[in-house]
């Protein structure tokens, strides 16, 4: 049943979005009856409904690097994203060896494909799959939009991811994304998340199988359409990842931290990022990176808005 849902979700969302698009106005079509005043009044509700179509310079994308933003997807619209993390550490071996491997470009990669859709105003649903066969279904609903009387934006977010093409281990997550934008220049985010089933080790060896993480992110526009971004996801409670040591004690995994530079070109956002791990889903981020020496990995995100 799960395979059937995953197989048919993407084309079903695309078909629904296509069917929902209004027919474009044709040259020679008569203007609406009632003159200019009536036309302007009739267009007022439509203009309000199209607020989500307006560019948001401080929030150019639906993610910082991995963390969700509060950017709204216009009703019945689609967005697509590719994530790519090279699995060879930049600081593995000598500089000459790293240069010979094109700084990781010759290595394997963790690749993910994401499609999201807005079934109604303020809501988003989507599916994300990585090439390690992890499938994540996610959704969000925008509760608050920042304006003169409301200092922050707020979206409720939730997801469930499963390994083995959504057939094996399941990790649901629920939380929120809280944003504060500063004009057209910058945005900061706090993303508290509770994630279940983050412990891959036997449950009788650890105190908790859940993780409470508080993601923190920021994006700054340094030139028109050019941004710097950073995020980190410290674990505030519960299981904090790590490795098995003599089957009796554990070390906490390091917090996943990422930095990026990105460029917005029309409906595309191109991002090059550097992270101390290559996790991109909530459960894998909550598990952290390996303890010990910090390794850094090159990656990129490419997103496309279809509206």
C-alpha positions in Angstrom: 0.0 0.0 0.0 2.8 2.4 0.9 4.6 1.7 -2.4 1.4 2.4 -4.3 1.0 5.8 -2.4 4.6 6.8 -3.1 4.4 5.7 -6.7 1.3 7.7 -7.5 1.6 10.8 -5.2 3.9 12.8 -7.5 1.9 12.5 -10.7 -1.3 13.0 -8.8 -0.1 16.3 -7.3 1.2 17.5 -10.6 -2.2 16.7 -12.3 -4.1 18.4 -9.6 -2.0 21.5 -9.9 -2.4 21.6 -13.7 -6.2 21.2 -13.5 -6.5 23.9 -10.9 -4.9 26.6 -13.0 -7.3 29.2 -14.4 -7.5 29.6 -18.1 -5.4 32.6 -19.3 -7.2 35.6 -20.7 -7.3 35.7 -24.5 -6.9 38.8 -26.7 -10.3 40.2 -27.6 -12.2 38.8 -24.6 -14.7 41.5 -23.5 -14.0 43.3 -20.2 -16.2 42.4 -17.2 -19.5 44.3 -17.1 -19.8 47.2 -14.7 -16.9 49.5 -15.9 -13.5 50.1 -14.3 -14.8 50.7 -10.8 -16.7 47.4 -10.7 -13.8 45.6 -12.2 -11.4 46.9 -9.6 -13.8 46.0 -6.8 -14.2 42.5 -8.3 -10.4 42.0 -8.5 -9.8 43.0 -4.9 -10.4 39.5 -3.3 -8.3 37.9 -6.1 -5.5 40.4 -5.3 -5.6 39.4 -1.6 -5.5 35.8 -2.5 -2.5 36.4 -4.7 -0.4 37.9 -1.9 1.6 34.6 -1.8 2.7 35.3 -5.4 4.6 38.4 -4.3 8.4 38.0 -4.2 9.8 37.7 -0.7 13.4 39.0 -0.9 14.2 38.0 2.7 12.8 34.5 2.2 13.7 33.3 -1.3 13.2 29.5 -0.5 11.2 27.0 1.5 14.4 25.8 3.3 17.4 27.6 4.8 19.7 24.7 4.0 17.8 21.8 5.6 15.6 23.6 8.1 12.1 24.7 6.9 11.2 28.4 6.5 7.8 30.0 6.8 7.6 31.0 3.1 4.1 30.2 1.8 3.5 28.3 -1.4 0.7 29.9 -3.4 -2.5 27.9 -3.6 -2.4 24.9 -6.0 1.2 25.6 -6.9 4.2 23.3 -7.1 7.9 23.6 -6.0 10.7 21.1 -6.7 14.1 20.7 -5.0 17.3 18.7 -5.5 19.7 18.1 -2.6 23.2 16.8 -3.2 25.9 16.0 -0.5 29.2 14.6 -1.6 30.3 11.9 0.8 34.1 12.5 0.6 35.2 14.8 3.4 37.0 17.9 2.2 39.7 17.4 5.0 40.2 13.7 4.2 43.8 13.1 3.2 46.2 15.8 2.0 45.2 18.9 0.0 46.7 17.3 -3.1 44.6 14.2 -2.7 41.5 16.3 -2.2 42.3 18.4 -5.2 42.8 15.1 -7.2 39.3 14.1 -6.3 38.0 17.6 -7.3 37.2 18.3 -3.6 34.7 15.4 -3.4 33.1 15.7 -6.9 34.6 12.3 -7.9 33.1 10.6 -4.8 29.7 9.1 -4.1 26.9 11.4 -3.0 23.7 11.5 -0.9 21.1 12.8 -3.3 17.5 13.8 -2.6 14.5 14.8 -4.7 11.6 16.8 -3.2 8.2 17.8 -4.6 5.8 20.0 -2.6 2.3 21.2 -3.4 -0.2 23.6 -1.9 -3.6 21.9 -1.6 -5.1 25.1 -0.1 -4.0 28.5 1.0 -1.3 28.5 3.7 -0.8 24.7 3.5 1.9 22.6 1.9 2.3 18.8 1.5 5.2 17.0 -0.1 7.4 14.0 -0.5 11.2 13.7 -0.3 13.3 10.7 -1.2 17.1 10.2 -0.8 19.1 7.6 -2.7 19.7 5.6 0.5 16.0 4.8 0.1 14.7 7.0 2.9 11.3 8.4 2.0 9.8 11.4 3.9 6.2 12.6 3.7 5.8 16.1 5.1 3.3 18.9 5.6 3.0 22.4 7.1 0.4 25.0 7.7 1.2 28.7 8.1 -0.5 30.0 11.2 0.8 33.5 11.3 2.3 35.9 8.8 4.6 38.7 10.0 3.2 42.2 9.6 3.0 45.5 11.5 1.0 44.0 14.4 2.6 40.5 14.3 6.4 40.4 14.9 7.0 36.9 13.7 5.8 34.3 11.1 4.8 30.8 12.4 4.2 27.5 10.6 3.3 24.2 12.2 5.3 21.4 10.5 5.2 17.6 10.6 6.6 14.7 8.8 7.2 11.0 8.9 10.2 9.3 7.2 10.8 5.6 6.6 13.8 3.6 5.5 13.8 0.9 2.8 11.4 2.9 0.6 9.1 3.6 3.5 8.9 -0.1 4.5 11.1 -0.4 7.5 12.0 2.0 10.3 9.7 5.0 10.8 10.5 8.3 12.4 7.7 10.8 12.8 8.4 14.4 13.7 6.3 17.4 14.7 7.2 21.0 15.5 7.2 24.6 14.3 9.1 27.1 12.2 9.2 30.6 13.7 10.7 33.3 11.5 11.5 37.0 11.9 12.4 39.0 8.8 14.2 42.3 8.7 12.9 44.2 5.6 14.3 42.7 2.4 17.7 42.0 3.9 17.6 39.2 6.4 15.6 36.5 8.2 16.3 34.4 11.3 14.6 31.1 12.2 14.0 28.9 15.3 12.7 25.4 14.5 11.9 23.3 17.6 11.2 19.7 16.6 10.3 16.5 18.5 11.5 13.5 16.5 10.6 9.9 17.4 12.7 6.8 16.8 16.0 8.5 16.4 18.0 5.7 18.2 19.2 3.1 15.7 20.6 1.0 18.6 18.7 -1.4 20.8 16.3 0.4 23.1 17.5 -1.3 26.2 20.9 0.3 25.8 19.8 3.9 25.9 17.6 6.1 28.0 15.5 7.6 25.2 14.4 6.8 21.7 13.2 10.4 21.0 15.1 13.6 20.4 14.0 17.2 21.0 16.1 19.5 18.7 16.0 23.3 18.3 17.2 24.2 14.8 18.5 27.8 14.4 19.0 29.4 11.0 19.7 32.7 9.3 19.9 34.1 5.8 21.3 37.5 4.8 21.1 39.2 1.4 24.5 40.7 0.6 23.7 41.8 -2.9 20.6 41.6 -5.1 19.6 37.9 -5.2 22.9 36.8 -3.5 22.6 35.4 0.0 24.7 33.9 2.8 23.0 31.3 5.0 23.8 29.2 8.0 22.0 26.8 10.3 22.6 24.4 13.2 20.4 21.9 14.9 21.5 21.3 18.6 19.7 18.6 20.5 18.1 20.0 23.7 16.9 16.7 25.1 16.5 13.0 24.6 18.7 10.8 22.5 21.7 12.7 21.0 23.2 10.2 18.6 26.7 8.8 18.9 28.5 5.5 18.5 28.5 2.3 20.4 31.5 2.0 22.7 32.0 -1.4 24.3 28.2 -1.9 24.1 27.7 -0.1 27.4 28.5 3.6 27.0 27.8 6.2 24.3 29.3 9.4 23.1 27.0 12.2 21.8 27.2 12.8 18.1 28.2 16.3 17.0 25.5 18.8 16.1 24.9 19.1 12.4 26.0 22.6 11.2 26.0 24.0 7.7 27.0 27.2 5.9 26.0 28.2 2.4 26.1 30.8 -0.4 23.2 31.0 -2.8 21.9 32.9 -5.8 18.3 33.5 -6.8 17.6 33.6 -10.5 14.0 34.0 -11.3 12.1 31.0 -10.0 15.4 29.1 -9.3 17.6 29.2 -6.2 21.1 27.7 -6.6 22.9 27.0 -3.3 26.4 25.7 -2.5 26.8 24.5 1.1 29.4 23.1 3.5 28.3 20.8 6.3 29.9 18.7 9.0 27.6 15.8 7.9 25.4 14.9 5.0 22.1 14.3 6.7 19.0 16.1 5.3 16.0 14.6 7.0 14.9 15.4 10.6 15.7 11.9 12.1 19.1 11.8 10.5 19.9 15.4 11.6 18.8 14.6 15.1 21.2 11.6 15.2 24.0 14.1 14.6 27.4 13.4 13.0 30.1 11.0 14.2 32.0 12.1 17.3 35.7 12.8 17.1 37.4 14.8 14.4 35.1 17.1 12.5 34.8 16.5 8.8 33.4 18.9 6.3 31.5 18.0 3.2 30.7 19.9 0.0 27.1 19.9 -1.2 24.5 21.9 -3.1 20.7 22.5 -3.3 18.7 23.5 -6.4 15.1 24.6 -6.1 12.5 25.6 -8.6 9.2 27.3 -8.1 6.4 26.7 -10.6 4.4 29.9 -10.2 
